[in-house]
Amino acid sequence: MALDLIRHTRPRIADGICYGSLDLDVDDTFFSEAEAVRGKLSPSYSSVFVSPMRRCVKLADYLDLSYQVDERLREMSFGAWEGVSWSEIDQLEINSWANDISGYQVPGGERFQDVIERVDAFLSGLPEGKHLLITHAGIIKACWILRGGFSVDRAASQSIAFGDCLSIP
């Protein structure tokens, strides 16, 4: 099974704000970023799956793809941190999360291990073929851990730009 993984385009939110499960709209840069994504697509896919969040669905619609929405591809919930400036979040909590990326549960949110487990359940159900996922950085990192041979720490340290298209052969 091969995967092409696209991170959504830039969402409409100020820099420095924590978001994951917030259902944000796309930014004014959407059309230029979406056109750049179009140039990265393969000519055909066995299937296309999309996160239910607006920033992903709008990209799939713009690209005129036939797709299925799958709830398991939504971004990690940061619970009480959602919509809060990173500078306003207790540094001890951020440090606790940084020291245990997979196991720390953000207050009212998810553990990254929960994300990995739901992505594993999704990937385990995919048939052979080449699949496209339009999703989020956290989901892409979970795919790298599960299918790309990355450790949690290595995946967590990787930066993924808006509109990036990455492949796992």
N, C-alpha and C positions, 0 to 999 in steps of 0.2 A: 504494500500500500504506500502510495506517495501522497504527500500533503503540501499544498500551497497555502500559506497562512498570511492573510492580509490584516494589518491593523487599520482600524477605521481612520478617517481623516480627523483633522483637528476639531475638537468639540468647542462649543461656545461656552467658555468659562475662563475666568481670569487665571493667569499663571500663579502657581503657588498654592492652589486650592486642592485639597484632597478630594478625589472622586473615584468612584468605581461603579457602584450600582445606581448612581444618579442617572436618570434617563435624559441626557443632555442632547440638545440639537447640535447641528453642525455649524461651524464657524463660517465667516464670510469667505474664507480661503477654499471652501469646499470644491467649487467647480475646477479650479486649477489643480488641486490635489487629486480629485477624482479622475481627471484626464491623465495625470501621471500614473495613477494606478492602472488605468485601462491599458497602458502600454506595457505593463508587467504581466498581464494575464496570459496563460497558455491558450491555445486555440480551442481546446475542449477539456471538459472535466467529466468524470463519471457522475459526480454530484457536487452541489454547492450548498453549504450550510451557513447560516447567518445567526449571529446573536440577536435576541429580540429587541435590543436597544436601538433607539432611533438613529444614532450615529452610524450603526452598521447597516440597518435596513435601508436607509436613504442611499448609502453607497451602492448596495446591491441593486436597488431600483434604478439608480442613475446609470449603472453599467449594463442595465437591461438583461440581467441574469435570471434564469429560472432557478429558484432556490427554495429551501425549506428552512424555516426558523426553528432553532433548537435552544430551549431554555438553558441547557447545560453549557452553552457558549457565552453566557452573560459574564460580565466582569465580576471580580471578587467584591463582596460587600465590605466596606470599611466602617459599617455601623455608625457609631457616634462621631466618627471622624469625617463622614460624608459632608461635603460642602464647607468644611472648616479649613482655614489657612493652616498650612503645615507649621508655620511659626507659632500658632496658637495652641497646637496640640502638645500636651505634656511631654517634655523631652525624655522623661523616664519611660513613658509608654512607648515612644518611638524606639528608644534603645532596646527595650524588651522585645519588640517586634524584630528589630534588626539582628538581635542575638539569637532568635529562634524563628526564622522566616516561615518555616512550614508549620510549626506547632503553636505559635502565639495567636491567640484569638483577640482580635480588636474588640473592644467593648461594644456589644450589640451587633457585631459583624461575624465574619467567617475567619477560619484559619486558612492559610494557603494550602494546607494538606486537604481540606475539604474541597477546594477548587481542583486540586490534582486528582482526587478520587472521582469527582463528577466528570472531569475531562477523560479520565481513564474509562469510565463506563460508556461515554460517548464513542471514543475511538475504538473500543472493543467491539462495538456493533457495526462498524463500517466494513463493507465488503472490499475485496481487492479492487484496485483501480486508482485513479488520480482524483483527489478530492480537494476542493477549495473551501476554506473557512474564512469568513469575514468576521473578525472578532476583536479582541482586546489584548493588550500587552500581557496581562496575567495569564490568559488562556494560551497564548503563544508560548510563554515560558513553561507552562505545564506540559504542552506538547513536546517541547525540547527535552524536558526531564523524562517523559514517558517514552518518546520515540527517537529522540536525537542523542541520547547518551550523555546529557548534561547532568551535573550534580545540581542540587537545589541552589547552592551558593553561586555556582557559575551562572545558572539561568537567571537568578535574581539580580546579578550584577550587570547583566547585558541591557543595553539601551535599545529600544525599538522606536523608531520615528513614526509619526503619523503617516499612514499610507505605505509603510514598508510592506514588501512582499517577500517572504522568506519561504524556503522549501526544505522539506525533509524527504529525501528520496526513499 
